Amino acid sequence: MDRVEFLAILRESLEGHIPNADVEENIAFYRNYFEEAEISEKKVIEELGDPRLIARTIIQAYKASKGPMADYYEEQARSEYSQSHSSGYGGGENEGYAEKKERIKRGVIFGGACLLILLVLGTLLALVGAVIMYLLPILVVIFAVKLLVDYFSR
């Protein structure tokens, strides 16, 4: 996992549970954390842990801060999330993730097409093998008879 994927998973896990402004604030915080870290991206990710767990903690803290009104605010966040995604909303880090998902999707389609071609070729090879397996003994006998006929006809 790299920084882009980490932030995309974090965003995906937060959206619809807390308001978009809070999602963006948290994404900005972790993006800055990566940029200011004096260790490698991989070490930062190991240090931070699973972005889904971080998101769950942020969501729980948000709900705790809202007290008895937490459900109301979460429903409001879901509504905001639905509206923003139906209007074509896309954050900067999310766009790279979307492109990555699209590339993976194309790879899966390409892999499926290759698999289909291999299955067709394998089936054709099996058919040719079966034909040869049944015809070869007959052809050997015919060839042997022809050789014998040619030999004795001299």
N, CA and C atoms as an extended XYZ file, in Angstrom:
462
Properties=species:S:1:pos:R:3:atomname:S:1:resname:S:1:resid:I:1 pbc="F F F"
N         0.850       -1.166        0.000 N   MET     1
C         0.000        0.000        0.000 CA  MET     1
C         0.900        1.234        0.000 C   MET     1
N         0.512        2.250       -0.776 N   ASP     2
C         1.252        3.505       -0.788 CA  ASP     2
C         0.398        4.612       -0.178 C   ASP     2
N         0.943        5.803       -0.149 N   ARG     3
C         0.270        6.941        0.488 CA  ARG     3
C        -1.069        7.237       -0.176 C   ARG     3
N        -1.111        7.211       -1.496 N   VAL     4
C        -2.346        7.519       -2.224 CA  VAL     4
C        -3.440        6.519       -1.854 C   VAL     4
N        -3.086        5.247       -1.850 N   GLU     5
C        -4.067        4.218       -1.507 CA  GLU     5
C        -4.495        4.348       -0.044 C   GLU     5
N        -3.539        4.622        0.854 N   PHE     6
C        -3.838        4.801        2.273 CA  PHE     6
C        -4.874        5.913        2.441 C   PHE     6
N        -4.612        7.071        1.822 N   LEU     7
C        -5.516        8.213        1.961 CA  LEU     7
C        -6.870        7.939        1.304 C   LEU     7
N        -6.863        7.204        0.191 N   ALA     8
C        -8.122        6.873       -0.490 CA  ALA     8
C        -8.971        5.940        0.373 C   ALA     8
N        -8.342        4.963        1.007 N   ILE     9
C        -9.079        4.041        1.881 CA  ILE     9
C        -9.606        4.790        3.089 C   ILE     9
N        -8.792        5.675        3.643 N   LEU    10
C        -9.227        6.481        4.787 CA  LEU    10
C       -10.434        7.324        4.388 C   LEU    10
N       -10.340        7.998        3.234 N   ARG    11
C       -11.456        8.831        2.756 CA  ARG    11
C       -12.707        7.986        2.563 C   ARG    11
N       -12.544        6.868        1.888 N   GLU    12
C       -13.666        5.977        1.603 CA  GLU    12
C       -14.332        5.492        2.892 C   GLU    12
N       -13.525        5.219        3.911 N   SER    13
C       -14.041        4.726        5.180 CA  SER    13
C       -14.734        5.818        5.989 C   SER    13
N       -14.341        7.065        5.792 N   LEU    14
C       -14.933        8.176        6.549 CA  LEU    14
C       -16.187        8.733        5.886 C   LEU    14
N       -16.198        8.760        4.558 N   GLU    15
C       -17.311        9.382        3.842 CA  GLU    15
C       -18.626        8.708        4.181 C   GLU    15
N       -19.629        9.543        4.417 N   GLY    16
C       -20.958        9.039        4.740 CA  GLY    16
C       -21.151        8.816        6.230 C   GLY    16
N       -20.087        8.973        7.010 N   HIS    17
C       -20.196        8.787        8.458 CA  HIS    17
C       -19.978       10.090        9.213 C   HIS    17
N       -19.170       10.972        8.641 N   ILE    18
C       -18.947       12.295        9.217 CA  ILE    18
C       -19.065       13.305        8.083 C   ILE    18
N       -19.300       14.579        8.394 N   PRO    19
C       -19.459       15.584        7.333 CA  PRO    19
C       -18.229       15.669        6.426 C   PRO    19
N       -18.453       16.054        5.176 N   ASN    20
C       -17.365       16.149        4.198 CA  ASN    20
C       -16.261       17.090        4.660 C   ASN    20
N       -16.631       18.164        5.337 N   ALA    21
C       -15.612       19.105        5.826 CA  ALA    21
C       -14.675       18.401        6.804 C   ALA    21
N       -15.227       17.558        7.664 N   ASP    22
C       -14.396       16.814        8.618 CA  ASP    22
C       -13.570       15.738        7.917 C   ASP    22
N       -14.148       15.141        6.876 N   VAL    23
C       -13.391       14.163        6.083 CA  VAL    23
C       -12.173       14.860        5.490 C   VAL    23
N       -12.406       16.011        4.845 N   GLU    24
C       -11.309       16.742        4.208 CA  GLU    24
C       -10.264       17.183        5.232 C   GLU    24
N       -10.717       17.592        6.404 N   GLU    25
C        -9.790       18.011        7.462 CA  GLU    25
C        -8.885       16.849        7.886 C   GLU    25
N        -9.473       15.677        8.041 N   ASN    26
C        -8.682       14.509        8.435 CA  ASN    26
C        -7.747       14.052        7.322 C   ASN    26
N        -8.216       14.081        6.085 N   ILE    27
C        -7.365       13.706        4.947 CA  ILE    27
C        -6.185       14.670        4.867 C   ILE    27
N        -6.460       15.971        5.034 N   ALA    28
C        -5.386       16.973        4.996 CA  ALA    28
C        -4.385       16.721        6.122 C   ALA    28
N        -4.887       16.370        7.306 N   PHE    29
C        -3.995       16.091        8.430 CA  PHE    29
C        -3.040       14.940        8.091 C   PHE    29
N        -3.586       13.822        7.581 N   TYR    30
C        -2.742       12.660        7.285 CA  TYR    30
C        -1.857       12.906        6.057 C   TYR    30
N        -2.333       13.677        5.081 N   ARG    31
C        -1.501       14.026        3.933 CA  ARG    31
C        -0.283       14.831        4.412 C   ARG    31
N        -0.525       15.806        5.294 N   ASN    32
C         0.571       16.596        5.863 CA  ASN    32
C         1.504       15.723        6.693 C   ASN    32
N         0.930       14.763        7.408 N   TYR    33
C         1.737       13.855        8.224 CA  TYR    33
C         2.735       13.105        7.335 C   TYR    33
N         2.256       12.633        6.189 N   PHE    34
C         3.142       11.945        5.236 CA  PHE    34
C         4.220       12.888        4.718 C   PHE    34
N         3.808       14.106        4.346 N   GLU    35
C         4.748       15.059        3.762 CA  GLU    35
C         5.816       15.501        4.748 C   GLU    35
N         5.452       15.630        6.013 N   GLU    36
C         6.393       16.131        7.010 CA  GLU    36
C         7.210       15.025        7.678 C   GLU    36
N         6.855       13.788        7.435 N   ALA    37
C         7.579       12.675        8.053 CA  ALA    37
C         9.002       12.607        7.523 C   ALA    37
N         9.901       12.302        8.399 N   GLU    38
C        11.312       12.197        8.012 CA  GLU    38
C        11.712       10.749        7.766 C   GLU    38
N        10.715        9.893        7.711 N   ILE    39
C        10.960        8.476        7.420 CA  ILE    39
C        10.239        8.133        6.122 C   ILE    39
N        10.500        6.948        5.620 N   SER    40
C         9.913        6.553        4.337 CA  SER    40
C         8.397        6.405        4.443 C   SER    40
N         7.761        6.503        3.293 N   GLU    41
C         6.312        6.355        3.204 CA  GLU    41
C         5.870        5.007        3.788 C   GLU    41
N         6.632        3.975        3.481 N   LYS    42
C         6.301        2.636        3.964 CA  LYS    42
C         6.351        2.578        5.494 C   LYS    42
N         7.363        3.214        6.076 N   LYS    43
C         7.491        3.236        7.542 CA  LYS    43
C         6.343        4.024        8.171 C   LYS    43
N         5.937        5.117        7.528 N   VAL    44
C         4.821        5.906        8.049 CA  VAL    44
C         3.553        5.056        8.062 C   VAL    44
N         3.327        4.320        6.993 N   ILE    45
C         2.135        3.471        6.906 CA  ILE    45
C         2.180        2.393        7.980 C   ILE    45
N         3.358        1.791        8.192 N   GLU    46
C         3.500        0.786        9.254 CA  GLU    46
C         3.222        1.414       10.613 C   GLU    46
N         3.708        2.630       10.811 N   GLU    47
C         3.525        3.347       12.078 CA  GLU    47
C         2.058        3.679       12.329 C   GLU    47
N         1.365        4.123       11.277 N   LEU    48
C        -0.031        4.525       11.427 CA  LEU    48
C        -0.969        3.328       11.559 C   LEU    48
N        -0.705        2.273       10.810 N   GLY    49
C        -1.564        1.097       10.854 CA  GLY    49
C        -2.654        1.150        9.796 C   GLY    49
N        -3.693        0.378       10.026 N   ASP    50
C        -4.785        0.229        9.070 CA  ASP    50
C        -5.614        1.512        8.987 C   ASP    50
N        -5.783        2.072        7.775 N   PRO    51
C        -6.572        3.300        7.642 CA  PRO    51
C        -8.039        3.099        8.025 C   PRO    51
N        -8.542        1.881        7.894 N   ARG    52
C        -9.937        1.611        8.287 CA  ARG    52
C       -10.103        1.724        9.798 C   ARG    52
N        -9.097        1.266       10.536 N   LEU    53
C        -9.133        1.374       11.994 CA  LEU    53
C        -9.034        2.837       12.419 C   LEU    53
N        -8.203        3.599       11.736 N   ILE    54
C        -8.095        5.034       12.015 CA  ILE    54
C        -9.450        5.693       11.752 C   ILE    54
N       -10.075        5.350       10.638 N   ALA    55
C       -11.380        5.924       10.292 CA  ALA    55
C       -12.411        5.580       11.363 C   ALA    55
N       -12.417        4.334       11.815 N   ARG    56
C       -13.372        3.916       12.837 CA  ARG    56
C       -13.176        4.735       14.116 C   ARG    56
N       -11.927        4.968       14.473 N   THR    57
C       -11.625        5.765       15.659 CA  THR    57
C       -12.103        7.203       15.486 C   THR    57
N       -11.868        7.776       14.308 N   ILE    58
C       -12.312        9.147       14.030 CA  ILE    58
C       -13.831        9.232       14.100 C   ILE    58
N       -14.518        8.248       13.509 N   ILE    59
C       -15.980        8.230       13.507 CA  ILE    59
C       -16.510        8.116       14.931 C   ILE    59
N       -15.926        7.220       15.727 N   GLN    60
C       -16.370        7.055       17.114 CA  GLN    60
C       -16.132        8.329       17.922 C   GLN    60
N       -14.992        8.985       17.702 N   ALA    61
C       -14.711       10.235       18.406 CA  ALA    61
C       -15.713       11.317       17.986 C   ALA    61
N       -16.038       11.343       16.702 N   TYR    62
C       -17.009       12.320       16.211 CA  TYR    62
C       -18.371       12.082       16.865 C   TYR    62
N       -18.806       10.824       16.895 N   LYS    63
C       -20.100       10.498       17.505 CA  LYS    63
C       -20.104       10.827       18.991 C   LYS    63
N       -19.006       10.526       19.662 N   ALA    64
C       -18.922       10.824       21.092 CA  ALA    64
C       -19.019       12.333       21.331 C   ALA    64
N       -18.445       13.124       20.419 N   SER    65
C       -18.491       14.580       20.588 CA  SER    65
C       -19.901       15.132       20.365 C   SER    65
N       -20.717       14.408       19.633 N   LYS    66
C       -22.074       14.869       19.342 CA  LYS    66
C       -23.087       14.374       20.368 C   LYS    66
N       -22.685       13.436       21.197 N   GLY    67
C       -23.569       12.933       22.259 CA  GLY    67
C       -24.835       12.317       21.715 C   GLY    67
N       -25.972       12.640       22.309 N   PRO    68
C       -27.241       12.021       21.911 CA  PRO    68
C       -27.666       12.382       20.480 C   PRO    68
N       -27.079       13.414       19.915 N   MET    69
C       -27.433       13.832       18.554 CA  MET    69
C       -26.570       13.153       17.487 C   MET    69
N       -25.755       12.195       17.874 N   ALA    70
C       -24.810       11.553       16.954 CA  ALA    70
C       -25.507       10.936       15.750 C   ALA    70
N       -26.624       10.258       15.972 N   ASP    71
C       -27.328        9.620       14.862 CA  ASP    71
C       -27.836       10.655       13.851 C   ASP    71
N       -28.317       11.778       14.374 N   TYR    72
C       -28.798       12.848       13.502 CA  TYR    72
C       -27.656       13.365       12.623 C   TYR    72
N       -26.499       13.607       13.211 N   TYR    73
C       -25.353       14.125       12.463 CA  TYR    73
C       -24.810       13.098       11.476 C   TYR    73
N       -24.866       11.824       11.859 N   GLU    74
C       -24.404       10.789       10.926 CA  GLU    74
C       -25.346       10.707        9.726 C   GLU    74
N       -26.644       10.818        9.966 N   GLU    75
C       -27.611       10.797        8.867 CA  GLU    75
C       -27.394       12.005        7.957 C   GLU    75
N       -27.094       13.134        8.546 N   GLN    76
C       -26.804       14.346        7.779 CA  GLN    76
C       -25.543       14.142        6.925 C   GLN    76
N       -24.542       13.485        7.498 N   ALA    77
C       -23.308       13.199        6.760 CA  ALA    77
C       -23.580       12.254        5.600 C   ALA    77
N       -24.420       11.269        5.800 N   ARG    78
C       -24.774       10.336        4.721 CA  ARG    78
C       -25.478       11.070        3.589 C   ARG    78
N       -26.393       11.957        3.960 N   SER    79
C       -27.115       12.734        2.952 CA  SER    79
C       -26.141       13.613        2.173 C   SER    79
N       -25.235       14.264        2.877 N   GLU    80
C       -24.215       15.109        2.247 CA  GLU    80
C       -23.334       14.281        1.315 C   GLU    80
N       -22.966       13.089        1.764 N   TYR    81
C       -22.137       12.187        0.969 CA  TYR    81
C       -22.872       11.788       -0.315 C   TYR    81
N       -24.147       11.432       -0.192 N   SER    82
C       -24.935       11.026       -1.357 CA  SER    82
C       -25.053       12.159       -2.362 C   SER    82
N       -25.306       13.358       -1.869 N   GLN    83
C       -25.443       14.508       -2.760 CA  GLN    83
C       -24.135       14.832       -3.449 C   GLN    83
N       -23.041       14.777       -2.717 N   SER    84
C       -21.754       15.132       -3.310 CA  SER    84
C       -21.315       14.114       -4.352 C   SER    84
N       -21.649       12.841       -4.143 N   HIS    85
C       -21.243       11.823       -5.120 CA  HIS    85
C       -22.166       11.783       -6.317 C   HIS    85
N       -23.402       12.178       -6.141 N   SER    86
C       -24.292       12.207       -7.306 CA  SER    86
C       -24.009       13.426       -8.173 C   SER    86
N       -23.344       14.446       -7.613 N   SER    87
C       -23.010       15.637       -8.404 CA  SER    87
C       -21.613       15.571       -8.986 C   SER    87
N       -20.934       14.432       -8.879 N   GLY    88
C       -19.628       14.262       -9.493 CA  GLY    88
C       -18.487       14.748       -8.649 C   GLY    88
N       -18.653       14.793       -7.352 N   TYR    89
C       -17.587       15.230       -6.451 CA  TYR    89
C       -16.415       14.272       -6.531 C   TYR    89
N       -15.206       14.797       -6.480 N   GLY    90
C       -14.023       13.948       -6.441 CA  GLY    90
C       -12.864       14.720       -5.864 C   GLY    90
N       -12.255       14.219       -4.816 N   GLY    91
C       -11.120       14.899       -4.196 CA  GLY    91
C        -9.855       14.622       -4.973 C   GLY    91
N        -8.830       15.382       -4.721 N   GLY    92
C        -7.570       15.238       -5.433 CA  GLY    92
C        -6.956       13.864       -5.280 C   GLY    92
N        -6.881       13.368       -4.050 N   GLU    93
C        -6.288       12.046       -3.827 CA  GLU    93
C        -7.200       10.957       -4.366 C   GLU    93
N        -8.506       11.195       -4.320 N   ASN    94
C        -9.456       10.188       -4.765 CA  ASN    94
C        -9.379        9.992       -6.272 C   ASN    94
N        -9.034       11.040       -7.011 N   GLU    95
C        -8.945       10.915       -8.457 CA  GLU    95
C        -7.843        9.932       -8.842 C   GLU    95
N        -6.689       10.003       -8.179 N   GLY    96
C        -5.620        9.057       -8.452 CA  GLY    96
C        -6.041        7.641       -8.125 C   GLY    96
N        -6.768        7.496       -7.056 N   TYR    97
C        -7.265        6.184       -6.655 CA  TYR    97
C        -8.271        5.664       -7.676 C   TYR    97
N        -9.147        6.567       -8.180 N   ALA    98
C       -10.131        6.164       -9.191 CA  ALA    98
C        -9.420        5.706      -10.456 C   ALA    98
N        -8.365        6.423      -10.839 N   GLU    99
C        -7.601        6.014      -12.016 CA  GLU    99
C        -6.955        4.653      -11.792 C   GLU    99
N        -6.448        4.443      -10.584 N   LYS   100
C        -5.830        3.161      -10.247 CA  LYS   100
C        -6.871        2.034      -10.313 C   LYS   100
N        -8.080        2.309       -9.787 N   LYS   101
C        -9.144        1.305       -9.840 CA  LYS   101
C        -9.531        1.004      -11.282 C   LYS   101
N        -9.585        2.050      -12.129 N   GLU   102
C        -9.922        1.861      -13.537 CA  GLU   102
C        -8.853        1.020      -14.235 C   GLU   102
N        -7.583        1.286      -13.923 N   ARG   103
C        -6.489        0.516      -14.513 CA  ARG   103
C        -6.582       -0.948      -14.074 C   ARG   103
N        -6.910       -1.173      -12.805 N   ILE   104
C        -7.073       -2.543      -12.311 CA  ILE   104
C        -8.240       -3.219      -13.022 C   ILE   104
N        -9.331       -2.467      -13.206 N   LYS   105
C       -10.501       -3.007      -13.904 CA  LYS   105
C       -10.137       -3.428      -15.327 C   LYS   105
N        -9.383       -2.546      -16.026 N   ARG   106
C        -8.948       -2.899      -17.387 CA  ARG   106
C        -8.040       -4.123      -17.364 C   ARG   106
N        -7.186       -4.211      -16.344 N   GLY   107
C        -6.302       -5.369      -16.217 CA  GLY   107
C        -7.083       -6.652      -16.019 C   GLY   107
N        -8.145       -6.576      -15.225 N   VAL   108
C        -8.987       -7.755      -14.993 CA  VAL   108
C        -9.680       -8.156      -16.288 C   VAL   108
N       -10.174       -7.170      -17.030 N   ILE   109
C       -10.824       -7.466      -18.312 CA  ILE   109
C        -9.821       -8.093      -19.280 C   ILE   109
N        -8.615       -7.503      -19.351 N   PHE   110
C        -7.572       -8.047      -20.221 CA  PHE   110
C        -7.214       -9.471      -19.788 C   PHE   110
N        -7.067       -9.672      -18.480 N   GLY   111
C        -6.747      -11.002      -17.967 CA  GLY   111
C        -7.839      -12.011      -18.298 C   GLY   111
N        -9.092      -11.573      -18.188 N   GLY   112
C       -10.221      -12.447      -18.539 CA  GLY   112
C       -10.208      -12.810      -20.007 C   GLY   112
N        -9.897      -11.833      -20.852 N   ALA   113
C        -9.827      -12.092      -22.296 CA  ALA   113
C        -8.697      -13.075      -22.599 C   ALA   113
N        -7.541      -12.870      -21.946 N   CYS   114
C        -6.415      -13.794      -22.141 CA  CYS   114
C        -6.782      -15.203      -21.685 C   CYS   114
N        -7.459      -15.289      -20.562 N   LEU   115
C        -7.881      -16.592      -20.050 CA  LEU   115
C        -8.834      -17.268      -21.029 C   LEU   115
N        -9.759      -16.499      -21.589 N   LEU   116
C       -10.704      -17.050      -22.558 CA  LEU   116
C        -9.964      -17.563      -23.794 C   LEU   116
N        -9.006      -16.797      -24.274 N   ILE   117
C        -8.213      -17.219      -25.438 CA  ILE   117
C        -7.450      -18.499      -25.117 C   ILE   117
N        -6.853      -18.556      -23.927 N   LEU   118
C        -6.129      -19.769      -23.529 CA  LEU   118
C        -7.056      -20.970      -23.441 C   LEU   118
N        -8.267      -20.764      -22.933 N   LEU   119
C        -9.232      -21.867      -22.856 CA  LEU   119
C        -9.620      -22.349      -24.247 C   LEU   119
N        -9.851      -21.425      -25.173 N   VAL   120
C       -10.206      -21.806      -26.549 CA  VAL   120
C        -9.043      -22.556      -27.201 C   VAL   120
N        -7.824      -22.016      -27.049 N   LEU   121
C        -6.656      -22.696      -27.628 CA  LEU   121
C        -6.439      -24.066      -26.990 C   LEU   121
N        -6.627      -24.143      -25.690 N   GLY   122
C        -6.485      -25.428      -25.002 CA  GLY   122
C        -7.502      -26.446      -25.487 C   GLY   122
N        -8.734      -25.974      -25.685 N   THR   123
C        -9.787      -26.861      -26.188 CA  THR   123
C        -9.455      -27.337      -27.601 C   THR   123
N        -9.011      -26.410      -28.447 N   LEU   124
C        -8.628      -26.795      -29.813 CA  LEU   124
C        -7.468      -27.784      -29.805 C   LEU   124
N        -6.492      -27.541      -28.958 N   LEU   125
C        -5.354      -28.453      -28.843 CA  LEU   125
C        -5.802      -29.829      -28.359 C   LEU   125
N        -6.731      -29.850      -27.419 N   ALA   126
C        -7.250      -31.127      -26.930 CA  ALA   126
C        -7.994      -31.865      -28.039 C   ALA   126
N        -8.760      -31.126      -28.848 N   LEU   127
C        -9.479      -31.754      -29.963 CA  LEU   127
C        -8.506      -32.309      -30.998 C   LEU   127
N        -7.498      -31.516      -31.335 N   VAL   128
C        -6.489      -31.987      -32.288 CA  VAL   128
C        -5.783      -33.214      -31.725 C   VAL   128
N        -5.447      -33.179      -30.446 N   GLY   129
C        -4.802      -34.329      -29.800 CA  GLY   129
C        -5.681      -35.568      -29.838 C   GLY   129
N        -6.994      -35.388      -29.592 N   ALA   130
C        -7.917      -36.525      -29.619 CA  ALA   130
C        -8.013      -37.101      -31.030 C   ALA   130
N        -8.079      -36.214      -32.023 N   VAL   131
C        -8.158      -36.688      -33.414 CA  VAL   131
C        -6.887      -37.452      -33.765 C   VAL   131
N        -5.743      -36.891      -33.412 N   ILE   132
C        -4.468      -37.564      -33.694 CA  ILE   132
C        -4.394      -38.893      -32.960 C   ILE   132
N        -4.852      -38.908      -31.709 N   MET   133
C        -4.783      -40.134      -30.917 CA  MET   133
C        -5.596      -41.266      -31.563 C   MET   133
N        -6.755      -40.899      -32.138 N   TYR   134
C        -7.582      -41.927      -32.761 CA  TYR   134
C        -7.157      -42.220      -34.194 C   TYR   134
N        -6.681      -41.215      -34.923 N   LEU   135
C        -6.299      -41.419      -36.315 CA  LEU   135
C        -4.889      -41.976      -36.474 C   LEU   135
N        -4.002      -41.695      -35.540 N   LEU   136
C        -2.612      -42.127      -35.660 CA  LEU   136
C        -2.486      -43.647      -35.815 C   LEU   136
N        -3.158      -44.431      -34.971 N   PRO   137
C        -3.035      -45.892      -35.182 CA  PRO   137
C        -3.530      -46.332      -36.564 C   PRO   137
N        -4.606      -45.695      -37.027 N   ILE   138
C        -5.137      -46.047      -38.347 CA  ILE   138
C        -4.136      -45.640      -39.425 C   ILE   138
N        -3.564      -44.444      -39.304 N   LEU   139
C        -2.586      -43.979      -40.280 CA  LEU   139
C        -1.333      -44.856      -40.273 C   LEU   139
N        -0.910      -45.305      -39.098 N   VAL   140
C         0.268      -46.185      -39.007 CA  VAL   140
C        -0.016      -47.500      -39.724 C   VAL   140
N        -1.209      -48.050      -39.516 N   VAL   141
C        -1.570      -49.306      -40.166 CA  VAL   141
C        -1.610      -49.110      -41.686 C   VAL   141
N        -2.232      -48.019      -42.138 N   ILE   142
C        -2.309      -47.745      -43.575 CA  ILE   142
C        -0.904      -47.582      -44.150 C   ILE   142
N        -0.042      -46.855      -43.473 N   PHE   143
C         1.328      -46.650      -43.921 CA  PHE   143
C         2.095      -47.982      -43.971 C   PHE   143
N         1.886      -48.817      -42.936 N   ALA   144
C         2.565      -50.115      -42.897 CA  ALA   144
C         2.084      -51.004      -44.049 C   ALA   144
N         0.776      -51.015      -44.301 N   VAL   145
C         0.218      -51.818      -45.393 CA  VAL   145
C         0.759      -51.318      -46.728 C   VAL   145
N         0.817      -50.028      -46.934 N   LYS   146
C         1.349      -49.462      -48.168 CA  LYS   146
C         2.807      -49.877      -48.359 C   LYS   146
N         3.611      -49.815      -47.267 N   LEU   147
C         5.008      -50.239      -47.365 CA  LEU   147
C         5.107      -51.722      -47.747 C   LEU   147
N         4.281      -52.542      -47.119 N   LEU   148
C         4.299      -53.965      -47.432 CA  LEU   148
C         3.859      -54.219      -48.880 C   LEU   148
N         2.835      -53.522      -49.312 N   VAL   149
C         2.370      -53.689      -50.693 CA  VAL   149
C         3.456      -53.270      -51.669 C   VAL   149
N         4.089      -52.140      -51.397 N   ASP   150
C         5.166      -51.669      -52.269 CA  ASP   150
C         6.344      -52.662      -52.249 C   ASP   150
N         6.663      -53.225      -51.091 N   TYR   151
C         7.769      -54.148      -50.976 CA  TYR   151
C         7.522      -55.438      -51.740 C   TYR   151
N         6.290      -55.981      -51.592 N   PHE   152
C         5.985      -57.265      -52.258 CA  PHE   152
C         5.621      -57.092      -53.734 C   PHE   152
N         5.298      -55.911      -54.162 N   SER   153
C         4.940      -55.727      -55.567 CA  SER   153
C         6.183      -55.604      -56.438 C   SER   153
N         7.383      -55.548      -55.915 N   ARG   154
C         8.608      -55.470      -56.684 CA  ARG   154
C         9.019      -56.795      -57.164 C   ARG   154
